[in-house]
Amino acid sequence: MSKGPLKCPYCESVFKTEAELSKHIDRIHIGSGLLEGDRTKW
């Protein structure tokens, strides 16, 4: 797990955990989230 705030690569929203960020991307921005393997957009 990463330390510090995590920013959404699409909208700059900030999340505390990778899981929260992944769920946000899945819900809001279509496509696979970070926990599903797409870490290239960090």
FENQUIJO-V997880 format. One record per residue. N is the residue number from 1. RES is the residue in three letters. SS is DSSP state (hx for helix, st for strand, lp for the rest). OMEGA is omega in degrees with one decimal (NA if undefined). NEAR is the number of other ideal C-beta (glycine too) atoms within 12 Angstrom. Layout:
n-><N;N>
res-><RES;RES>
ss-><SS;SS>
omega-><OMEGA;OMEGA>
near-><NEAR;NEAR>
This chain:
n-><1;2;3;4;5;6;7;8;9;10;11;12;13;14;15;16;17;18;19;20;21;22;23;24;25;26;27;28;29;30;31;32;33;34;35;36;37;38;39;40;41;42>
res-><MET;SER;LYS;GLY;PRO;LEU;LYS;CYS;PRO;TYR;CYS;GLU;SER;VAL;PHE;LYS;THR;GLU;ALA;GLU;LEU;SER;LYS;HIS;ILE;ASP;ARG;ILE;HIS;ILE;GLY;SER;GLY;LEU;LEU;GLU;GLY;ASP;ARG;THR;LYS;TRP>
ss-><lp;lp;lp;lp;lp;st;st;lp;lp;lp;lp;lp;lp;st;st;lp;lp;hx;hx;hx;hx;hx;hx;hx;hx;hx;hx;hx;lp;lp;lp;lp;lp;hx;hx;hx;lp;lp;lp;lp;lp;lp>
omega-><179.3;176.2;178.5;-178.2;178.2;-179.8;173.5;-179.5;-178.0;-172.9;177.2;172.3;-175.6;-178.9;-178.1;-177.0;176.6;-179.7;178.7;179.1;-179.8;178.6;178.1;-179.1;179.8;-177.1;-168.4;-169.0;-177.2;178.9;-177.3;177.0;-176.1;-178.0;176.7;171.4;-177.9;179.4;-175.9;-175.3;179.2;NA>
near-><14;18;8;11;15;28;21;25;23;20;15;13;19;15;26;17;19;26;18;24;34;29;22;28;30;20;16;18;21;11;18;16;29;30;21;15;12;20;17;9;19;16>
